[in-house]
Amino acid sequence: STQSTWGSKNLPFCEFAMTAVLYTIGPLFSNRSRTKEREACFESKGAFFQCLDKNTSDCELESKSYLKSCKPSYVRYFNEQRWAQLQEKGVVKSKPTKNATAHFEGKDAIPK
């Protein structure tokens, strides 16, 4: 079989060609799944924050969906941004004692 050198590995030509194709078009497929994950995250974040804006204390379902759909780093960032917006509106007066995320979880989802 014909050998090609790719990096430090000697691969058969067909394996080399397939690897080259995957490195070229592979990110296109993974970006689509990441986009869907981000869309799901943004939708659940919007639903959760909209529920909080209605001043209802029953946002547990939305909270669970938000925490499940979004990466922890996204949740932390979105919650910090939300907290800053609430400060600007005068809804809350100081920074959260622990972290912003703790004030948006479960039954105590509405900052006091």
C-alpha positions in Angstrom: 0.0 0.0 0.0 1.2 3.5 -0.7 2.4 5.3 2.4 2.2 9.1 3.1 3.9 10.9 5.9 1.5 13.1 7.9 3.1 14.7 10.9 5.1 12.0 12.6 2.8 9.1 11.5 3.0 6.9 8.5 -0.5 6.4 7.3 -1.9 4.5 4.3 -3.0 7.0 1.6 -6.7 6.4 2.0 -6.5 7.0 5.8 -4.4 10.1 5.2 -7.0 11.4 2.8 -9.9 10.6 5.1 -8.1 12.4 8.0 -7.5 15.4 5.9 -11.2 15.6 4.9 -12.4 15.2 8.5 -10.1 18.0 9.6 -11.4 20.2 6.8 -15.2 19.6 7.1 -15.4 18.2 10.7 -15.7 21.7 12.3 -18.7 22.5 10.1 -20.7 19.7 11.6 -19.6 20.4 15.2 -20.4 24.1 14.8 -24.0 23.2 13.9 -24.4 21.2 17.1 -22.8 24.0 19.1 -25.2 26.5 17.5 -28.2 24.4 18.4 -26.9 24.1 22.0 -26.4 27.9 22.2 -29.9 28.5 20.8 -31.4 26.1 23.4 -29.4 27.9 26.1 -30.6 31.3 25.0 -34.2 30.2 24.7 -34.2 28.7 28.2 -32.4 31.7 29.6 -35.0 34.0 28.0 -37.9 31.9 29.4 -36.4 31.8 32.9 -35.6 35.6 33.1 -39.1 36.4 31.6 -40.6 34.3 34.4 -38.6 36.2 37.0 -39.7 39.5 35.4 -43.3 38.5 36.1 -42.4 38.4 39.8 -43.7 34.9 40.1 -42.1 32.6 42.7 -42.8 29.5 40.7 -39.9 29.5 38.2 -38.5 26.2 39.2 -39.2 24.5 35.9 -37.7 27.3 33.9 -34.7 27.4 36.3 -34.0 23.7 35.8 -34.3 24.0 32.0 -31.9 27.0 32.1 -29.3 25.2 34.3 -29.6 22.1 32.2 -29.4 23.8 28.8 -26.5 26.3 29.5 -22.9 25.6 30.4 -22.0 26.7 34.0 -19.8 29.5 32.7 -22.7 30.8 30.6 -25.1 30.6 33.6 -22.6 32.5 35.7 -22.1 35.2 33.1 -25.8 35.6 32.3 -26.7 35.8 36.0 -24.0 38.4 36.7 -25.4 40.5 33.8 -28.9 40.1 35.1 -27.8 41.2 38.5 -26.1 44.3 37.1 -29.3 45.1 35.2 -31.4 44.8 38.4 -28.9 47.1 40.2 -29.3 49.7 37.4 -33.1 49.5 37.7 -32.9 49.8 41.5 -34.5 46.4 42.2 -31.4 45.3 44.2 -29.1 47.6 46.0 -25.8 45.7 46.5 -23.8 42.9 45.1 -25.0 39.4 46.1 -23.3 38.1 49.2 -22.2 34.8 47.7 -22.5 35.1 43.9 -25.1 36.1 41.5 -26.0 32.6 40.5 -27.2 31.7 44.0 -29.9 34.4 43.8 -31.5 32.9 40.6 -31.9 29.3 41.6 -34.8 27.3 42.8 -37.6 28.7 44.9 -35.6 31.8 45.9 -35.2 32.9 42.3 -36.4 36.5 42.8 -33.8 38.7 44.4 -34.8 40.3 47.6 
